Each structure stands twice: as C-alpha cells, then as structure tokens.
Amino acid sequence: MENISYYEDRQAYNPLARKDSNPFASFLPAFFFYGMIFYIPFFKWRQFGGVKMDWVLMGGVLFFIFANLFYVRKKAATLSSPLNILFLLFFVVNILATLFTPYYTEAIAGLVTLVLAFVFITVSNLMITDRGYQVTLPVVVCLSISLNALLAVIGYYLGLGVFLEGGEERGLGGTYTANDAAYMCLFLLPLLVHGLAYAQSRFVKFSCFLLILLNIFGVITTHSRGGFLGMILILAFLAWRHRHFMTPKRFGVVFMLTCLVAVTVIASVPQAYVDRLLTLKKGVSMESDTAMQRRSRYIVVAFDSFKNNPILGTGTDTFGTVWQYSKEAIKFKMSSRDAHNTYLEVLVGSGLLGLVLFFVIIVKSYRNFVHAERIFARIGNN
C-alpha cells in the first residue's frame, strides 16, 4: 500500500523521469526481486529439497542492497512519506500489545510477521525503479497471478488434484487456499481493466481482455462466496470509475464485449458453485452450511475478546488462539482459525488503538491515490 501510494505521488510530479541510473536497475538484482514477486502466488511450491525459494530470492535481493549501501543511503533520503510515521505508530502499538498478551508465543510470531511485512515494503521502495513501477512490476504481477488462475481453471475442469484444494473440488492453483486464489484474481482486475481502457497497443488491449476473462474464471473455480461478492462490487466500481471512457464511438464495442463475457461466464458456471452461492440467501440460520454459521461466530468471539481487552487487544495475530480457547470452537470441533476478516484480526490483536491506526493508514493511502490521480489527469498521463 505504501509502495504504490508513494510511487504514484512521485511519478505524478515526475512524469518524464529519466531512466534510473542505479545499481538495482541492472538485470541480476531485478531478477531476484521480481522473481520473488512472481513467486508469491505459488505458496505450495515455495520449498524444494528443504530450501525455501522465496527466502533464497530475498537473500539475493538483500545481498545487492548491502553491497550498495552508499546508494541505499542516498535513495533512502528520498523515501520520506507521511505513511512512515503511521506505520511506526502501528508497530509500536503492536509491540505494546505483545508485551501484555496472555498468548506470548503466538503474539511474538505475529509480530515477526509484521516486521517481515515492513522489511518487504522497505526493500520494495529501494528496489523498484521508475520504469519498474510503470512497466515491469504490473507485468510481473499480471503474469504471476494469471498463471495461478490458469492452473486453478485447468485443475478444476480437468480434475487435476494437484491444483485443487485438498478434499474439495475448489480451484487453487499453487497458492495457500482457494479463497487466497480468488482474492488474488480480484486484486488484478483493476490493473487489467485499466490496461484494456488506456493501453496504446491493440495487442496489450487484447491480452488484458483475455486475462480479465481468465481471472473471472479463476474466481469461479475457487467457489469462493466472498470472492463472488467482491467481484460484483469491483466490476460495478470499475464500470463507474471508467464511465468517461464510454463515448458513443466506444459504446458498441464495450457493450459487445460485456455481453460476450457475461454469456460465456453464465454458461460456464458450475451448478455446485451456484448451489454454494445460494447458501448466502440463508444467512446464518440453522439451514445454512457450517462455514456460514462458523463465520458468524467469529464476530461474536472477536467482540467478546475486544470487550475484555479494548485498548491493546491480545497481541498481534492472536485471533486464532482466542478462537481456539473459546466455547464456540468446541461447538464446531475446530482448533485455531483465522477470522477471515482483516478488521477483526486487527481489533483482536491490537485493540482499538491498532484498529484506528489501521483505518488512518487506509484513508491516507486512498487520499494519496486520489491526489496522484488528479495530477496524472491534469498532465494527460493515463
């Protein structure tokens, strides 16, 4: 979030920025960094022969950073951002929550994960060049997530278990869970729609259209109900966001493509997914499935924990442990579980202080996006 908002703001003020003359723009450091980015969707295959490939790639990146400390110090001076102080405050709150947690082991593990997230943000700010932000990073992200979507689609329609979630017929690809695969596809849709609308090359436009279709099918094969609702909301928002693109000259083409996608998707949606979506109508009643009932209880457990620990929570990433020791977990015969809701995770882990800071970070990042967008529009750069 910080990476994108910072670089959008910088690029908006420097639309004709020259090619970066820094050591990280060369092939080898870029290979390690973008290789690490490309590897993110393929969690299942992160380890070969006991070696974690993402750690190897990160090690290569850190080697180049430490080998170029003079340049790093020079560039670090240009990376100031109002978000930095917010991230620091959020980190301090999580440290305090961990100091007073009843679940010390789990909270320390969560805090380490948070530190790794901050390290990743810092490394990304150092490694991504201006051209990397504009071209390389979007291409790598689009290719990696779309490849995972393709594996999920192939696994689902051909019944290949290696690409399905264990014990269920849900498309997975190479990532951690089917829901993760769905949300990665959703993350990609705004980038692809932007490329379809504003790319100069017809080849790029056609490629974006095909990848949009592929990632929609990727969401469908995961059977994710949250993914489906998110997709509807995102597509509706994107239609509103790009409404100015709909000139009379373009309307016919856009309408034809929309109908083609809609008919193809509707004709291809499996009945099992339709049945799963229909459970949303039942809400959390006794007739709904176990997953829906369980998720409603996550909210109850989260707010019970909040009432007992309102200011600092129970420690970073401890919702799973809070759930494990709750009476609700006994009913569902399940141990540690995620809340499937980032806001509940933050509320339980770092209390009201953490949640307020988290919302401030989101609002500030969004304002950065809007600010950069207006500057880009003013200079005619789409």
C-alpha positions, 0 to 999 in steps of 0.5 A, a space after each residue: 500500500 505504501 509502495 504504490 501510494 508513494 510511487 504514484 505521488 512521485 511519478 505524478 510530479 515526475 512524469 518524464 523521469 529519466 531512466 534510473 541510473 542505479 545499481 538495482 536497475 541492472 538485470 541480476 538484482 531485478 531478477 531476484 526481486 521480481 522473481 520473488 514477486 512472481 513467486 508469491 502466488 505459488 505458496 505450495 511450491 515455495 520449498 524444494 529439497 528443504 530450501 525455501 525459494 522465496 527466502 533464497 530470492 530475498 537473500 539475493 535481493 538483500 545481498 545487492 542492497 548491502 553491497 550498495 549501501 552508499 546508494 541505499 543511503 542516498 535513495 533512502 533520503 528520498 523515501 520520506 512519506 507521511 505513511 512512515 510515521 503511521 506505520 511506526 505508530 502501528 508497530 509500536 502499538 503492536 509491540 505494546 500489545 505483545 508485551 501484555 498478551 496472555 498468548 506470548 508465543 503466538 503474539 511474538 510470531 505475529 509480530 515477526 510477521 509484521 516486521 517481515 511485512 515492513 522489511 518487504 515494503 522497505 526493500 520494495 521502495 529501494 528496489 523498484 525503479 521508475 520504469 519498474 513501477 510503470 512497466 515491469 512490476 504490473 507485468 510481473 504481477 499480471 503474469 504471476 497471478 494469471 498463471 495461478 488462475 490458469 492452473 486453478 481453471 485447468 485443475 478444476 475442469 480437468 480434475 487435476 488434484 494437484 491444483 485443487 484444494 485438498 478434499 474439495 473440488 475448489 480451484 487453487 492453483 499453487 497458492 495457500 487456499 482457494 479463497 487466497 486464489 480468488 482474492 488474488 484474481 480480484 486484486 488484478 482486475 483493476 490493473 487489467 481493466 485499466 490496461 484494456 481502457 488506456 493501453 496504446 497497443 491493440 495487442 496489450 488491449 487484447 491480452 488484458 481482455 483475455 486475462 480479465 476473462 481468465 481471472 473471472 474464471 479463476 474466481 469461479 473455480 475457487 467457489 469462493 462466496 466472498 470472492 463472488 461478492 467482491 467481484 460484483 462490487 469491483 466490476 460495478 466500481 470499475 464500470 463507474 470509475 471508467 464511465 468517461 471512457 464510454 463515448 458513443 464511438 466506444 459504446 458498441 464495442 464495450 457493450 459487445 464485449 460485456 455481453 460476450 463475457 457475461 454469456 460465456 461466464 453464465 454458461 460456464 458456471 458450475 451448478 455446485 458453485 451456484 448451489 454454494 452461492 445460494 447458501 448466502 440467501 440463508 444467512 446464518 440460520 440453522 439451514 445454512 452450511 457450517 462455514 456460514 454459521 462458523 463465520 458468524 461466530 467469529 464476530 461474536 468471539 472477536 467482540 467478546 475478546 475486544 470487550 475484555 481487552 479494548 485498548 491493546 487487544 491480545 497481541 498481534 495475530 492472536 485471533 486464532 488462539 482466542 478462537 481456539 480457547 473459546 466455547 464456540 470452537 468446541 461447538 464446531 470441533 475446530 482448533 485455531 482459525 483465522 477470522 477471515 476478516 482483516 478488521 477483526 484480526 486487527 481489533 483482536 490483536 491490537 485493540 482499538 488503538 491498532 484498529 484506528 491506526 489501521 483505518 488512518 493508514 487506509 484513508 491516507 493511502 486512498 487520499 494519496 491515490 486520489 491526489 496522484 490521480 488528479 495530477 496524472 489527469 491534469 498532465 494527460 498521463 493515463 
